[in-house]
Amino acid sequence: MDVYRRWFCTCSSTRVELAYEAIAEGETDEPGEPTCPRCGATPSSDPRRTVSYEDVPLFKD
């Protein structure tokens, strides 16, 4: 069973899912790091400790 990790930020009164930033074509094949659209926090740079995650199981048919 595989899992998908969803990242969230609680910098405001509501929990917001982090979005992956688009990387310019040709720079890298890996996706960028998820970033909060409101405060800019990422899992590796979270000075206020507002970023958390939730693992969601992916079921195969």
Secondary structure, DSSP 8 states (H G I E B T S, - for coil): -EEEEEEEE-SSSS-EE-EE----TTT-SS---EE-TTT---SS--TT--EEEEEEEE---
